[in-house]
Amino acid sequence: MDKYAGQMNAAQKLFPPSDPFARHMMDVGDGHQVYVEQCGRPDGVPVVVLHGGPGGGCSPAMRRFFDPDIYNVILFDQRGCGRSRPYASVEANTTWHLVADIEHIREALGIDAWIVFGGSWGATLALIYAQSWPERVRHLVLRGVFLATESELRWFYGGGAARFWPERWAEFESLVPEDERDDLIGAYHKRLFSGNSAQETRFARAWTAWENALASLGNGGRPSESPAEYARAFARLENHYFTNKAFLSVDGQIMRDVDKIAGIPGDIVQGRYDMICPPEAAMRLAGKWGKKAALQIIPNAGHALSEPGIAAALVAVMNRIGRRA
């Protein structure tokens, strides 16, 4: 692990070595501070974890995929969510701000190149970051691939997934007048940013409940009510990004630019019954990526990181990479 000694010295300037779960609020500009956490082995193989959403935030459960005797694990809450501040803010909050933040963190920690681990929106961001900075990425580990295309948004917010969960869909669209239901992202946007706190919370909880109900194969589509503050950040940020088509220049940009990551090895773990991000996107990505990409489709699994088959596959992938490092 001696080749990572430089990153350990840089990290010690930010994180006290006595703290196994060191934390830091990092100023990234534009009035934003992002929460950064480092755990595992300071001189270990560096891996950055990109959470989903946008707006989900990282959690302690995300540490479990990495052997702390091998990996130097960096988790952070993206702009506007989790412990980052200002909370639920969409100002200066775009895909390209997040890509710049990832680079800011890497440079601050003195890391030359790292493994990038992300699921759902985190997979989207991982791919865009890797296409922007391929020389900084040693390996991509992706779960529940989302390519941020209009067809994927139509699937989840335009009636595709609704065919499998009509009762949940009826709850989701019932809050919106019938003449606005042809664009639910736009209709929810109007209410999530209305300035009326009660209305924003109501629609934020409905937006979040629709996604949470379909995330795991095991929960049977049961709706759940998220805490108001979490729901507000999650729904506002996700809707902001989807309203702006993830701030990409063209629909299908990630697939267009796959050649930029052709030399980067990648592992893709995908649930067979993922209702939020169906396997088609993962198949197309792996097919165009080529020989460097390994795709595992997990039977009897949905979208969530917590799905047993998905979790086990990701642990196996990280153990395999760690042994070769």
C-alpha positions in Angstrom: 0.0 0.0 0.0 3.1 2.3 0.0 2.0 3.9 -3.3 -0.9 5.5 -1.5 1.2 7.1 1.3 0.9 10.5 -0.4 -2.9 10.4 -0.2 -2.7 9.4 3.5 -0.6 12.5 4.3 -3.0 14.8 2.4 -6.0 13.2 4.2 -4.4 13.7 7.6 -4.5 17.4 7.0 -8.3 17.2 6.7 -9.2 14.2 8.9 -7.7 13.4 12.4 -6.0 10.0 12.2 -7.5 9.0 15.6 -11.0 9.0 14.2 -11.9 5.8 12.2 -14.9 7.6 10.7 -13.4 11.0 10.1 -15.7 13.8 8.9 -15.2 17.2 7.4 -17.4 20.0 5.9 -15.7 21.1 2.7 -16.3 24.4 1.0 -16.7 23.8 -2.7 -17.7 27.3 -3.7 -21.0 28.9 -4.8 -22.1 29.1 -1.1 -22.1 25.3 -0.8 -20.4 23.1 1.8 -20.4 19.4 1.3 -20.1 16.8 4.0 -17.2 14.4 3.4 -16.5 11.2 5.4 -13.4 9.0 5.2 -13.2 5.6 6.7 -11.2 2.4 6.4 -7.5 2.4 5.8 -6.0 5.9 5.1 -3.2 4.4 3.0 -5.6 1.9 1.3 -7.0 1.6 -2.2 -9.1 4.7 -2.7 -12.8 4.4 -3.6 -15.3 7.2 -3.7 -19.0 6.4 -3.2 -21.7 8.3 -5.1 -25.1 8.1 -3.6 -28.4 8.1 -5.5 -31.2 10.5 -5.9 -30.1 13.2 -6.8 -30.8 14.2 -3.2 -30.5 10.9 -1.3 -27.4 11.5 0.8 -24.9 8.9 2.0 -25.5 6.6 4.9 -23.4 4.4 7.3 -24.8 1.3 5.5 -22.8 2.3 2.4 -19.5 1.4 4.2 -20.3 -2.3 4.4 -19.2 -3.0 0.8 -15.6 -2.3 1.5 -13.1 -4.2 3.5 -11.7 -1.6 5.9 -8.3 -3.4 5.9 -8.0 -2.8 2.1 -9.9 0.3 1.2 -9.7 4.0 1.9 -13.4 4.8 1.5 -14.6 8.4 0.8 -18.3 9.1 1.0 -19.9 12.5 0.6 -23.3 14.1 0.5 -23.9 15.9 -2.8 -24.9 19.5 -2.8 -28.1 20.3 -1.0 -28.7 17.0 0.7 -27.7 14.9 3.7 -25.4 16.9 5.9 -24.4 19.3 3.2 -25.5 22.9 3.3 -27.5 24.9 2.3 -30.1 22.1 2.6 -32.5 21.4 -0.2 -30.9 24.2 -2.3 -31.0 24.0 -6.1 -28.9 27.1 -6.6 -25.6 26.4 -8.3 -26.6 22.7 -8.2 -26.1 20.9 -11.5 -24.4 17.7 -12.7 -21.4 19.8 -13.6 -21.1 21.3 -10.2 -21.1 17.8 -8.8 -18.4 16.6 -11.2 -16.3 19.6 -10.1 -17.0 18.7 -6.4 -15.7 15.1 -6.9 -12.5 16.5 -8.4 -12.2 19.0 -5.6 -12.5 16.2 -3.0 -9.9 14.1 -4.9 -7.4 16.9 -5.1 -7.9 17.8 -1.4 -7.2 14.3 -0.4 -4.1 14.0 -2.7 -5.5 11.0 -4.6 -4.2 10.4 -8.1 -6.9 8.0 -9.2 -9.6 6.1 -7.5 -12.4 3.5 -7.9 -15.8 5.1 -8.4 -18.7 3.3 -6.9 -22.3 4.5 -7.5 -25.8 3.3 -7.9 -28.9 4.7 -9.7 -28.2 8.4 -10.0 -24.8 7.6 -8.4 -24.2 5.4 -11.5 -25.2 8.3 -13.7 -22.8 10.6 -12.0 -20.0 8.0 -11.9 -20.3 7.6 -15.7 -20.4 11.4 -16.4 -17.4 11.9 -14.1 -15.5 9.1 -15.7 -16.2 10.5 -19.2 -15.0 13.9 -18.0 -11.9 12.7 -16.1 -11.1 9.1 -17.4 -7.5 9.4 -16.2 -8.7 9.8 -12.6 -10.8 6.5 -12.6 -9.2 3.2 -12.0 -12.4 1.1 -12.0 -16.2 1.8 -12.2 -18.6 -0.2 -10.0 -22.2 0.6 -10.9 -25.5 -0.6 -9.6 -29.0 0.0 -11.0 -27.9 1.9 -14.2 -29.7 5.1 -15.0 -28.5 6.8 -18.2 -30.6 10.0 -17.6 -32.5 9.7 -20.9 -36.0 10.9 -21.7 -37.2 7.4 -22.3 -36.1 6.4 -18.8 -37.9 9.4 -17.3 -41.0 8.6 -19.3 -40.9 5.0 -18.0 -41.0 6.1 -14.4 -42.9 9.3 -14.5 -45.0 8.8 -17.7 -46.9 5.6 -17.0 -44.5 2.7 -17.8 -43.9 1.5 -14.2 -47.5 2.5 -13.5 -48.7 -0.6 -15.5 -47.1 -2.8 -12.8 -48.2 -0.7 -9.8 -51.4 1.0 -10.8 -52.6 1.5 -7.3 -49.4 3.4 -6.3 -49.5 5.3 -9.5 -53.1 6.4 -8.9 -51.9 7.9 -5.5 -49.0 9.6 -7.2 -51.0 11.3 -10.0 -54.1 12.0 -8.0 -52.6 15.1 -6.4 -52.4 16.7 -9.8 -55.3 18.1 -11.8 -56.2 15.9 -14.8 -55.2 18.5 -17.4 -51.6 18.5 -16.0 -51.1 14.7 -15.9 -49.4 14.5 -19.2 -46.3 16.1 -17.6 -46.1 15.0 -14.0 -42.5 16.1 -13.6 -43.5 19.6 -14.6 -46.7 19.5 -12.5 -44.8 18.4 -9.4 -42.1 21.0 -10.1 -44.7 23.8 -9.9 -45.8 22.6 -6.4 -42.4 21.6 -5.0 -41.1 25.1 -5.7 -44.3 27.0 -4.9 -43.0 28.8 -1.8 -45.9 27.3 0.2 -44.2 25.1 2.8 -47.2 22.9 3.5 -47.8 22.3 -0.2 -44.1 21.6 -0.9 -44.0 19.0 1.9 -47.1 17.3 0.7 -45.9 16.9 -2.8 -42.4 16.0 -1.7 -43.7 13.2 0.4 -45.8 11.9 -2.5 -42.9 12.1 -4.9 -40.6 10.2 -2.5 -43.3 7.6 -1.6 -43.8 6.7 -5.3 -40.1 5.9 -5.7 -39.6 4.2 -2.3 -42.6 1.9 -2.9 -41.0 0.5 -6.1 -37.4 0.4 -4.9 -37.3 -3.0 -3.3 -38.7 -6.3 -4.5 -39.3 -7.3 -0.9 -41.5 -4.5 0.3 -44.4 -5.4 -2.0 -45.0 -1.8 -3.2 -46.0 -0.7 0.3 -46.0 3.1 0.5 -44.0 4.8 3.2 -43.9 8.4 4.5 -40.5 9.9 4.7 -39.6 12.6 7.2 -40.6 16.0 5.9 -37.1 17.5 5.7 -35.6 14.5 3.9 -38.5 14.3 1.5 -38.3 18.0 0.7 -34.6 17.8 -0.2 -34.9 14.5 -2.1 -37.9 15.5 -4.1 -36.8 19.1 -4.9 -33.3 18.0 -6.0 -34.5 15.0 -8.0 -37.2 17.0 -9.7 -34.8 19.9 -10.4 -32.4 17.5 -12.1 -35.1 15.7 -14.1 -36.8 19.0 -15.2 -33.4 20.0 -16.6 -32.7 16.5 -18.2 -29.7 16.1 -15.8 -28.1 19.1 -17.4 -26.8 17.1 -20.3 -26.3 18.7 -23.7 -28.2 16.0 -25.7 -30.5 13.1 -24.9 -28.4 10.0 -24.8 -25.1 11.8 -24.0 -23.8 9.1 -21.8 -24.2 6.4 -24.4 -22.8 8.7 -27.1 -19.6 9.2 -25.0 -19.0 5.6 -23.9 -15.9 5.5 -26.0 -14.3 7.9 -23.5 -14.3 5.1 -20.8 -13.4 2.3 -23.1 -10.1 1.7 -21.3 -11.6 1.7 -17.8 -12.6 -1.6 -16.3 -16.1 -1.8 -15.0 -18.5 -4.0 -13.1 -22.3 -3.5 -13.4 -24.7 -5.1 -10.9 -28.3 -4.9 -12.0 -31.6 -6.3 -10.5 -33.6 -8.3 -12.9 -36.9 -6.8 -11.6 -35.7 -3.2 -11.2 -38.8 -1.1 -11.6 -37.1 2.2 -11.3 -34.1 1.6 -13.7 -35.0 -1.5 -15.8 -32.2 -3.8 -17.0 -32.3 -2.6 -20.6 -30.1 0.4 -19.9 -27.4 -1.7 -18.2 -27.5 -4.1 -21.1 -27.0 -1.3 -23.6 -24.2 0.2 -21.6 -22.3 -3.0 -21.2 -22.7 -3.9 -24.9 -21.3 -0.6 -26.1 -18.6 -0.4 -23.4 -17.2 -3.7 -24.6 -14.8 -6.2 -23.1 -13.8 -4.1 -20.1 -17.3 -4.2 -18.7 -18.7 -7.1 -16.8 -22.5 -7.2 -16.2 -24.3 -9.3 -13.6 -28.1 -9.4 -13.6 -29.3 -10.5 -10.2 -32.4 -12.7 -10.2 -35.1 -11.9 -7.7 -33.8 -8.4 -7.1 -35.2 -5.0 -7.6 -33.5 -1.6 -7.5 -32.3 -1.0 -3.9 -28.8 -1.2 -2.7 -30.2 -3.2 0.2 -31.5 -6.0 -1.9 -29.7 -9.2 -0.6 -28.6 -10.4 -4.0 -27.3 -7.0 -5.1 -25.5 -6.4 -1.8 -23.8 -9.8 -1.9 -22.7 -9.3 -5.6 -21.2 -5.8 -4.8 -19.3 -7.2 -1.8 -17.9 -9.9 -4.0 -16.9 -7.4 -6.7 -15.1 -5.2 -4.2 -13.4 -8.1 -2.6 -12.2 -9.3 -6.0 -10.9 -5.8 -6.9 -9.2 -5.5 -3.5 -7.3 -8.7 -3.9 -5.9 -7.5 -7.2 -4.9 -4.0 -6.0 
